[in-house]
Amino acid sequence: MFKVMICVLPFFAMVGCSDRWEGFVYPNRNNLSNHRNLGAFESLEMCRAAAKGFLAEIKALESGDYECGKNCDNGSNFSSGIKICEETLR
């Protein structure tokens, strides 16, 4: 039984270390208060594709913008709705 635990523990450690990306879309890049959270994605590439797809759907590819945040959290102030991310990329 002990040998099984030794083999399984590294697997769970690797699964727990994966990054999570959240997508944020701004239909008007000049008005960042108007935004939409697209949810969580397994990779940066998936987040980018979803954001570009959403902007295309609402016909805002030229006027809008987006960002993808890595491992975002609400921080210590859960009521504000502001997300704190380790990193944000476009």
Secondary structure, 3 states (H helix, E strand, C coil): CHHHHHHHHHHHHHHCCCCCEEEEEECCCCCCCCCEEEEEECCHHHHHHHHHHHHHHCCCCCCCEEEEEECCECCCCCCCCCCECCEEEC
